Amino acid sequence: MLNIFNSIIPTTGITPSVFILLVLVSLALGVVLAMVHTFKNDYTRSFVMTLAILPAVVCVVILMVNGNIGAGVAVAGTFSLVRFRSAPGTAREIGAIFAAMGMGLIMGMGYIGYAALFTVLISLAMLIFSALSMGSSSAKRNLKITIPENLDYSGVFDEVMKKYTRSYRLRQVKTSNMGSLFKLNYEIVLKDPAIEKEFIDDLRTRNGNLEISVSEASSPNADQL
């Protein structure tokens, strides 16, 4: 049993059978990690596919440089592959990328057992954190409400805000449509993300059913009205 935690790379060098085995196992573990990433999470097809094959790519890089330019240069070169993302992703995506590369690094050293154990532990942690919705209850959001010019916005939404949010703050007021409309920008923390639709419906009854939007506070357009 303990033999699976030993490197399977022969001291004489990599053989075709070992190479194929390591790549196939890397792909299998990559698929596991990619599927775990989709649990209770927004994702794109291209990102999931990339996450599935990334461990195999890193594994091959490590296998090809092993014994030539040293483990230090290999690790530095491998982790530079994070630049395959043309734009920064979410924190969860970046974490998944580094997990996939870490798995590929272990596989490239020939340690199938440790790579599988690492995948299991990381996958369990991701599933538990997602199931517990860690951090969601305190996530700040941007709320934008459009109101007619004849509606006094001072305190008009306070009752609804106190009912659905843990905290709220009016950050900006802006006129629109030649002054016939006002746009209010609030920073809020919902008591429960599941009540978002009910919250918006209550706001609509007070703003004349005009435009309302809710976005993540970290969104690039969060401060634009």
N, C-alpha and C positions, 0 to 999 in steps of 0.2 A: 504493500500500500504506500509506503513512504517513498518508493522508487519514482512515483509520478511527480514528486517534488524535486527530483534531480534533473539537471539539464540533459536533454536527449541529444544534444549536438556532440558528435564524436570528436575526440581530441585531434583526429587526423584531418578534420574539415567537414564541411557541410556536404551531405549526400542528397541526391535528387529526392529520395523517399522522405528524408527528414524535412527537406524544404517544402514538399507538397503537404506533408502532415501539419507542419506549423502554420502554413498559409490557410489551410482548410479549417483548422481549429480557430484561428484568428477570425476568419469570416463568420464562423458559427457564434463565437462569443460576441462579435460585433453586432450580429443580428439580435442577440439577446439584449444587449445594451440599448440598441436602437428602439426595440419594442418597449423596454422599460421607460425610455425617454418620452414616449407618446402617452403614457398614463397620466390623465388629468392635466394635459399640457397642450398648448397650441404648437403646431409644428407644420413644416412643409415637407413634401415628398422628397425634394432634392436633399434637404438636410438629413432626413432619416436614412436615405441611401448612402450619403457620404459618411455618416456616423457608423454605418454597418461595415463599410469597406476600409475605413481609416485604420483600424488595428492591423489589418493585413498589410497595408502599405507601409506602416511604421515597422512592422515585423520584418519585411523584406529589406528595408533600409538598414536596419540593425544587422541583419544577417550578412548583407553585402559588405559592410564596412568592418565587421568584427575581425579583429586581428590585424587590421591594416593601419588605421589612423587613430585607434584608441577609443575607449568607451566615452571619454569626455567629449571629444569632437562629435561622436555619433549622437550622443544625447542632445547636444546643442543643435546639431543639424536637424534632428528629428522633430524637436519641439518648435523649430522655426516653421514647420508645416502648418502651424495655426494660421499662418497668413493666407491660407486658401480661402478664408472668408474675406470677401471684398469689402464688407462693412461689418462693424462690431455687432455681435449678436447679444441676446439677453445673457444675464449672469448664468442662468441654467444651461443655455446652449454652450457657453464657454466652458463651464464645468464638465459637461458631457464630452466635449472635444478633448479636454485634458485627460479625462478618464479613459477614453478610447486610445489615446496615444500612450498612456501609462500601461494599458493592457498590451498594446502592440510591442512596447519596449520589453516587457517581461517575456512575451512570446519570442521575440527576437533573440533573447538570451537562452531560449530552449526550455524554459520552465513552464510547462503546460499546467502542472498542478497549481502553481502559484498564480498563474494567469486566471485559471478558472475560479480559484478561491477569491481573488481580487474582484472578479466580475460579480460573483455572488454577493459579496459584502457591499460593494458599491450599489448594486441593483436593489438590495434590501433597504439600504439607506435611502435611496431615491424614492422607492415605493412608500416607505414609512413617512418620509417628510411630505410627500404629495398627499397621502391619505389624511395626514393631520392638518393639511393646509397651513403649514408653518408660515407665519408672517402675513397671511392674507387679511387677518382681522385688523391689522394696524397699517395696512397699505394706504398711503395717501392717494387721492384721486382729484382730478380737476373736473369741476362741474361748471358748465356754461349754460346760462339761462337767458333767453331773449324775452323781453317784456315790452309792452306798448309804452309810449312816452307818458301817458296819463296815469300809469300805475306807480304809486310811491313804493319803491323797493325797500325802504327802510323798515325792517322788521316783518315784511309781508311773508317771508318764507321761514321765519324763526320757529314757528310751531312744527312745521314739517321737518326742519333740520334737527330739532331736538328729539323728534320721534325716531328718526332713522339713522342718525349719525352719532358717533362718539365725540366728534369735534368738527367745527366748521369755521371758516374764516373768509370774509369777503376780501378778495385780493385786488380786484380791478373792476371799474365801471367804465363803459365805453358807449358812446352814441353811435348809431348806425342808420342807414337809409335816410339820409338828410335830416337826422334828428328825430325821426318818427319812432325809432326803436332804441331801447337800451340793451346792452349786453353785459351781463354780470358774470364774473369769473370767481368761483369759490374754490377753496382748497378744503376737502372734506375727508373724513375717515368714517366709512360705513360701519355700523354695528355688525352687520352680517352681509357679505357680498350677495347672498341669495335673494335679498330683498330689493335689489337694485331696480327691477322693473316696477315693483309696487311703489318705490320711492319716486321714480320718474312720473308715474301716473298721478300721484298726489300733487306733484309740482305742476303738472299740466293743467290741473283744475284751477290753478292760481295765476298762471301766466297767459291765459287765453289760448292755450294749446299751440303756442309758438315753439320755436326750435329749442330743444334741450339736448345737451350731449354730456357724456361722462367719459373721461379718458384717464389713463394712468398718469400720475404726476411726472413720471420720468419720460413721458412721450416727447419726441422732438418738437411737436406742435402744441404742447400742453399750454404754453403761455401765449398762443396766438388766438385772437378773437376775430 
